[in-house]
């Protein structure tokens, strides 16, 4: 039975190893940021959907009606912070983008 020859492992320089570690950290942060963004969008959409359901729109459907969005914005200006309004609008926009309906909500929350 022939013996398999093992190749010697090339020594990594400290600099090259450090670059690899930094790249791994960047990738990890990017994945974490994407997950956090997905959570924010999910929460924002859920809040919008719940508001629609409670206010006679039967939950939010896609594309969101201009009436539902206008009424929600009127309510939100009085009840939410600017940051929360932006978060929910970004979630509504992203839901439309994901569904291939970006043209229906162009310029919203993005």
Buried (B, 14 or more C-beta within 10 A) or exposed (E): EEEEEEEEEEEEEEEEEEEEEEEEEEEEEEEEEEEEEEEBBEEBBEBBBEBBEEEEBEEBEBBBEEEBBEBBEEEBEEEBEEEEBBBBBBBBBBBBEEEEBBEBBEEBBE
